[in-house]
C-alpha cells in the first residue's frame, strides 16, 4: 500500500521523531508494517486515526503512526 502522507511536511509516517520517542518505539517493538495477522495500528485501541490517507497517532508514543503498523502493546478496539 502507498505510504500515507504526514499531516505537515509530507514526510509520511517516517517523519523525524525525537530520541525519547524513538526509544519508546524500540521498547514497544513498533513496526511500520504489521507481521501479526489481523492486528495492526488501525484496529488498535490506542490508535488515533488521522485524516483519510494520512498517518495517525498513538496514545502511547509520540509521532506519526502508520495505520498498518504494529507494536507489542496492541489491544483490540472495543
Buried (B, 14 or more C-beta within 10 A) or exposed (E): EEEBBBBEEEBBBEBEBEEEBBEBBEEBEBBBEBEEEEBBBBBBEBBEEBEEEBBBBBEBBBBBBBBBBBBEBBEEEE
